Structures are given as structure tokens and as C-alpha cells.
Amino acid sequence: MTDAALFQSILASLPEIVVVTGACILLILGQFVRKEQEYFLVWASVAVVLIAAIATLMLVGEVRPAYAGMFVADRFAVFFKLVFYLATVLTFFLSRKYADIEGIESSEYYVLLLFALSGMMIMASATDLLSIYVGLELMVLCTYVLTGFMRRERRSNEAALKYVILGAVSTGIFLYGVSLVYGLTGTTQLDAMAAAASGHPVDPGLLLAVVFIVAGLVFKVGAVPFHMWLPDVYEGAPTTITAFMSVGPKAAGFAVILRVFLNPLFAASDVWIIVAVLAVATMALGSFVALVQDNFKRLLAYSSIAHAGFAIFGVVAGGPDGIASVMLYLLIYSFMNLGIFGTVIMMRNADFSGEAIEDYAGLAKSHPGLALLMLLYLFSLAGIPPTAGFFAKFYVLVALVERGFVMLAVIAVLLSAVAAYFYIRIVMVIYMREPGRVFVPALTPLVRATLAFTAAGTIGIGLFPSWFLRLAQHSVLGG
């Protein structure tokens, strides 16, 4: 590699270098920070992310390939990295009080979040199946540990164990697909793979490899039939980590899916039929199973599965509009999902968990402001106008119809109606029931700021959706 190519590679990966370097420094400094000074770690971690965000924005406007074609800094990667920064910083804010309540005293908590962030950033910029694997493993290894971070909680340990075992299986499936692709095409770079297979009928072995790669990737977003880990992990993990995993790693998974699935090699195969079936099955299972949940975190887990299914409809639509609709969907989902999880985290105080749906009975009478926030987030998740969630679903449906997938659009609308029921059921509990136990919400300035910011995003994108859609369209691959 020449000096110019090395400089170009370092410049393209500068945000990742900043995050990894910052995480290593904080790992050392954390050993000298006393418990009452842990707020320093929170703000230092936020500072690392903000510096990385500035470095990312400096790269806007030019496509910068790096590391011999295994990595690229483009507008597509910048968009997703900004979503990752949003999820990570808000998780830091929500974690400060929650960590005290749950007895999470280890400084490694914040360091692991930064390393997970770096893995997601690599995934967004990866243009080679092996670099995708490196980012993927860096992300999931950190989330494995974070899931079981409450070492004294049996369900946290159980959730981490299930996540590790099933995650290892999905990784093996993905690597087997990568090995098949390399054996059949002689390369693992996405563009080179398409060139190697151009002009020939799709090899059945190559189609099998595509299926394995698809299976390994959709596991990360919780799509059927690779969803079985998600409810137990969401319930057992610390709620702040659940909030983080529901947004950051899910968006990273879709970033990889969009790069991989829309590659000409994969587009030439019949994988689209498989993806369409996955979308319908995922949304159907998430919507119907959520109807019978009594635990709020498990309900949100199945809600996450249903939303993953809806986003996959945008992948099926494909093209610039389909990609932009998925990107906008994930941005909006980040605001409303971090907001609703923020209210669950706020409910955790003293011996009050806030995980049972019954815990929210009469919240409108005891804490009307918080009830109004929950109403906003739940309506947005249900896709009720004029919230941002409505436009997230609307643009996916438009992309489907424009590509001729009218029946899929109809199915998506019908399943969304089913999903709306369990959100409205919670609204009824909040507004139509008498208050149960009296509790004091764990509201701190950081939690208040997080809830205010997510509410502003949920409302703001709902009021000006076209501006954010243009931003997503401007960030589309090749755009």
C-alpha cells in the first residue's frame, strides 16, 4: 500500500479510529475513577462520540474507498453512523441513573458501548464480506457481555447465554455462505463478486451461498425464523442495553443488508422471493404474538420484530426509493423506540420495575406529562398520523406500490392494523384505568433531556417528513 493510499484509508476510517482510541483510553482511566465520579465516564464517552461525529461530517460529499476496497466512506455510511451516534449518546444519558439503581458500577459498561459502536460503524462502511464479519463480531461480542451485565440477575445470565449460543450459530451460517461465495467467485468484495458472476446464469451453489448469507444477516435484525433469541434477550438484558440493541445493532444490520442485498449479484438471484416471505412472516409473527404479552419489554421485543418485518418490505421494494424508505424508517424508529424505552427506564426506581403493563395503570392521573409522552411514542409506533411513525410506514408502502408489489402493500397495511391494537391497549391502561401503586419516576436532567429530544424528533419528522426523506434519498447508495 502506497503512502497516499494509506493516508486515504486512515482519513476514511478516522471516525472509527477516534471511537476505538477513545474507548481504549477510557478503559484505562476507568480503573482510577471512583464510584461517585462515574459521571466523568458518561461525559467523556459522549465527548468521544461527538468528536467522531465531527470527523464523520468532514467526510460528507466525497466517496472515499479504503483498505484495498474493503471499506468506503460515503453518504450512505455517514447517514447510518449518525443514527448510531444518536442511539449511543442517548443510551449514555439514560444509563447514568439506571446504573446506580441496578448497581452497575463497572466502568467497562461505557467502554463496551463504545466498542459496539465502532463495530456498527465498520458494518455501515464495509464493502467486503470479511470486513462485514469483523464489524459484525466486534458489535455482537460487546452486546453479548452487555446483555449479561447484571451478573446477579439469573434472567440476565440466561439471556446472555441464549444470545451467545444462537449468535454463534448465525455467525457460522454466515461464514459458511461467505466461504461458498469465495469458492465460486474467487473474491469476497461485493463489487468484484458481481463482476465475477456477470453474464452467466446464477449457479445453484451461488444461490445456496446467498441463502446462507441472508440467514446470517437477518438473525441480527430479529427476522423470522431467526427471531427466537430476541424476546428473552430484551427481557433479561438491562433495559438501557435493550433500548440500545433495539436501535443501534438493528440499524447496523439493515445497513449491511442494504449493501449486500442490492448488490447486482444478489439482485440477479431469486433471493427476493425469500426476502418477501421473510417480511410477511416476520411482521405477522411480531404483530400477533405481541397481542398476548403482559410484560412490557417482551411486548416491545415482538414490536421490534414486527417493525423489522415492515422495514424488510422496503428492502423488497429496492431501488433508490425503497432504500431511502428503509433509511428514513430506521431514523424515525430510533427516536420513537428510544423514547418508549426511556419511559420504561424512568419507571425503574426503588422496588418498582415498570416492566409489567399493569404498572402503567392510571399513569395519566398520577403523572399526566409522562402519560402524554407515552401516548406520543405509542401512537408513532402504531403509525397513527401525524406522528413520524405514520410517514415511516407511508413511504415504505409508496415504494412497494411504485415497484408493483401492491399485494405486499395491502398485507403490510392489514398487519399494521393488528399491531396498532396492542399499542392502543397500553394507551387504554394508561388513560382508562385507576392508578395502582404509587411510585416516584427516576427523572434526572439527562433522562428529561432524552425524553424531550426523542419527543421533538418524533413530532418534528412528522411535521416535516419530506425534508428528512430528501436527506435519506441524498444518502442512498450511488446517490
N, C-alpha and C positions, 0 to 999 in steps of 0.2 A: 504494500500500500504506500503510495507516494505521500509526501508531506501535505500536499494540497488536499488529497483525498482524506487523510487523517484529520486535518483541520475541519473539513466539511462534515465528517462523521461526528466529531466532537460537538460542533455547533448544532447539528441537527438533534443530537441527543442531550443537549445542555440541560433541559428541564429534568430529565431522568437522573443525570449526574448530580444536580442540585439536591433532589429528593433523597437519593441514596447517601450522598455525603452528609446531608443534614441528619438523616436517621442514624448514621454511624456515630456522629458527634454527640447526638442526644443519648445514644446508648451508653456512651462513656460518662457523660455529665450526669445521667440519671442515677449513677451509683453514689454520687456525692450530694444528692438533693434529699433533704429531709421531708417527711410526710406533709408538714404544714407549708412547705414551699413548692408543692407539686403544681401549683398554678403556673409556675415558671415553665414547666414542661408543656403545658397546654399552649401558652402564648408563643413559646419557641417553636413548637410544631406548626402552629398557624403561620408563623413568620416564614418557615421553610416552604410551606405550600404557596404563600404569596410570592416569594422570590421565584419559585418555579413557574407560577402563573405569568409573571412578568417576562421571564425567559421564553415562555411559550408564545406569548403575544408578539414578541420580537420576531418570531419565525413566520408570522402570517404574511401571505402574499407571494410566497415562492415555494415550489416543490423541491425539497432537499433530500435526495436519496443518500443513503449512508450504509457503511459496513458491507460493501460489495453487493448491494441490492437486497439486503435482509431487513432494512429499516428505512422508513421515509418520514419526513416531517412535512405534512401537507395540511390543507384546511380541514379535511376530514378528521385527521388526528387531533388538530387543535380543538375542534368542536367537542370531541369526546373527552379530551383532557380537561377542558373547562368544566364539564359535567362531573368528572372525577374530583376535581378540586372542590367544587361546591359540596359534594357528598362528604368529603373528608373533613373539611373545615366545620361544617355543621355537626358532624359526628363528634368532633373535638369539643364543641360548645355544649352539646348535650351530655357529654361524658363526665364533665367536671363534678357536678353534684351527684350524679348517679354512681360514680366510682366511690365516693365517700359513703353513700348509703349501703352499697353492696360490699364494701370492704375491699375494693380493688385498689391495692396500694402499690402495685408494681409499675415502675416507670416504663417497662418493656411494652406495656399496653399501647402507648402512643407511638413508640418506635415501630411496633408491628403494623400499626395502621399506616405509617409512612412507607414501610417496605411493601405492604399490599398495594398502596397507591402506585408505587414505582412499577410493580408488575402489571397493573392495569394500563399504565401509560405505555409500557412496552407493547402490550397487546394491541393498543389502538394504532401504533405506528408500524407494527410488524408486517412485512410483506413476504415472509418466508415461513413455511410450516414449522421449521425448527425454532426460529425466533418467537413465533407464536407460542410454542411449547414452553420456552424459557419464561416468557412473561406470565403465561398461564400458571405454571408451577410456582413461581415466586408469589403470585397472588393467593393461590389456594393454600399453600403451606402456611402462610400467615393467618388466613382465615380459619384453618383447622385449629391453630393454637388459640386464637381469639374466641372461637366458639366454646372451648373448654376452659376459659379463663377463670371462671368461678369454680375453683378446684374443690371446694367443699360441697358444691351442689351436685347431687347424683345425676340429675337430668342434664346438667351441663356436660358432665363427663360422658354420659350416654350419647348425647347429641354429637359431641366431637368424635367419638368412636365411630358412629354410623357415617358421619361425614367423611372421615378418613378412608374407611373401607370402600364405600361407594365411589368416592372421588378417585381412589386408586384404580378401581375397575374402569371408570370412564377414561382415565388417563391412558391405561393400557389399550383400550379400544381405539382411542385417538392415535396413539403411536403406531398401532398396527396398520391403520389406514395410511399414515404417513409413509411407513415402510413400503407398503404396496405401491403408493404413488411414485416413490423414488425408484422402485424396481421397474416400473412400467414406463416412466418418462425420463429417468436419469437425473432428475432435479427436484428440489423442494421449494423453489421460488415460484410464487403464484403466476407471474407473467410468463416465465420460462416453461412452466407446466402447460399453459395454454398453447404456447408456440409448438411444443413438442408433440402435442396431440392434434394439432390443426390439420385439416384436410383428410382425416381418416375417420371411419365410423368409430363410435365410442366402444372401446374394449370392455367386454363384460367384467374383466378383472378390475379395470379402472372404475367402473360403476360401483363395484363392491367396495373399493377403496373409498370412494366418495361417501357411501353409506356409513362406513366406519367413522370417517371424519365428522360427518353430520351428527352421528350418535354421541361422539365425544364432546362436541361443542354444545349441543342442545342440553346436555346434562347441566352445564354451567348456568343456564338461564331457567332451569326447572321445568322444561317441557316434558310432556307425556311421551313415552313411558319412563322417562328418567327423572321423575319428579319425587320419588318416594322418600328421598332424604330431606326434602325441603320443610315440611311441616314440623318434624321432630327437631330439626336444627334451629328453625325460627323460634320454637317454643323454649328450647333448652339453652340457647345462647344468651349472653347478656343482651338486654333489649337494645342498647346502643349499637352493639355489633349486628344484631338483627336488622336494625334500621340501615346500617352501612351496607350490609350484604344485599339488602333488597333493592339498592340503588346502584352502588358502585360496581361490584362484580357483575351484576346483571347487565349494566350498560357496556361493560368491557366485553362480555360475552357476545352481545349484539354487534359491537364494533368489529370483532373478529368474523362473526357470521356474515356481516355485510361485505367485508373484503373478500372472504373465501367464496361465499355462495354466488356472488356476482362476477366472479372470475369467468372468462369465456369457457374454460374447460368444464367448470361445474354447470354453467348455463347450458352447455351442449348436451349434458346428460339428462336423464329423466328424473333427477332428484327433486324437481319442482313438485311433482305429484306427491312424493313423500312428504315434503315440507307442508303442502296444503293439508294433507291428512293430519300431520302433527299439529298444525294450527287449530283445526277444528276440535281434535281430541283434547288438546291442552286447555283450550278455553271452556269446553264443555265440562271437563272434569273439575277444573277450578271453580266454575260457577255453581255447579250442582252440589259438590261436596261442602262448599262453604256455607250452604244453607243450614246445615245441621250442627255447626260448630258453636260451642259455648265459650271457648277460650279465645280471647280477642287476638292473641298473637298467632294462634293456629288459623283463625279466620283470615287474618291478613296474609298468612302464608298461602292459603288457597286463592286469595285475591291476587297475590303476586303471580301465581301460576296462570290465572285467567288473563291477567294483563300481558303476561309473556305470550300467551296464545294470540291475543289481539295484535301485538307488535309483529308477530311472525306473519300475520296476514299482509303487513306492509312489505315484508321480505318476499312473499309470494308475488305481490304486485310488481316488484322490481322496477327498473328504470329510475331515472332521476327523481320522479315524483314519489315513487314507492320508498326509495332510500330516505328522501327528505322527510316523509311522513313518519318513518320509524325514528329518525333522529329527533324530530320535534316531540314525538310521543315520549321518548326516554327523558328528554329535558323536563317536560311537564310532569311526568311521573316522579321525577326526582323531587320536585317541590312538594307535591301533594302527599307523597308517601313519607318523606322525612317529616312533614308536618303532622301526619296522623300518628306516626311513631313517637314524635315529640310529645304529644299529649299522653301517650301511654307511659313514657318515661317520667313525665311530670307527675303522674298519679302515684308513682312508686315513692312512698315515704313511710318511715317507721315500719309498722307491720301491715301496711296497705300496699298490695301489689299492683292493682289496676289491670290485671290480666283477664279477669272474668268479665264477660259482657255485663253481668248484673252489677258490677262495681260502678257502672256509669248511670245507674237508675237515678233519675231526678237531678242530674247534673245541671240542667237548665235552671233549676230553682236555687241550688246551692252555690253554683259558680256560673252565672249566665254568660260571662265573657268567654270562658273556656268552652262552654257548650256551643257558642256561636262559631268558634274556630273549628270545632269538630264537625259541625254542620257543613261548613265550607269545604273541608277536606273530604268528607264522605260524599257530598254531592259531586265534587270534582272526580273522585274515584268512580262514581256511578255514571259519569258522563252527562250530567244534567246541566243545560245551559243556564247562564252564560259563563260558567266556570271554564278554566283552561282544559279540564278533562274532556269536556264536550268536543272542543276543537281538536284535541289529540286524536280522538276516535273518528271525528268527521273527516279529517284529511287522509287517514288510512282508508276509509270507505271510499272516498273520492278516487284515490289511486287504484283501488280494486275495480271500481266501475269503469274507469277510463281504460283499463287494460282488458276489459271484457269479463272479469270474474264477478258477474252480477250475483250468481247464486251464493258464492262465498260471502259477498257483502250482506246478503239477506240473512245468512246463518250468523254472521257476526253481530248483526243488529238484534236478532232474537236472543242470542246468548247474553248480550249486554243487558237486555231486559230482565233476564233471570238474575244476573249479577247485581242489578240495581236493587233487587228485593232485599238482599242481606245487608246492604248498606243502609237502606231505609229502615230496616228492622232495628238497627242500632240507634238511628235518629229517634224512633218511637220510644225506645228505652230511655233515651236522654230527656225527651220532652214530655212524654205522656205518663211516666211513672213517678211515684213519690220517692224522695231521697231515701237511701238506705243508711249505710254507715256514714258518720261524719268524718271527713278527712281534710287534711291541710295539704294542698298541692305543693310539690317541691319546685317552686318557682324561684329561679335566680335570674339576675340580669342577663346571663348568657342564654338561659332557656327562653326567657321572654324575647330576646333578640332573635333567636332562631325561629320561634313560632311567628313572630311578626314578619320576618323575612320570607318564610315559606308561604305565609298567607298573602303577602304582597305579590309574590311570584305567581301564586295560583289565580289571583284576581287579575294581575297585570297582563299575563299572557292571554287570559280570557277576554280582556278588553281590547288588546292589540295583537291578535293572533297572526295577522298577515305579516307583520314585521318580523316575528320570530320564525315564521315559515320561510320567508326570504333568506333569513340568516342560515337556516338549515339547507336550503337549496343552494346557496352560495358555497356551502361547505361540502357538497356532495362530491363523491369521487370523480375526479376528472373535471369538476366544475370550476 
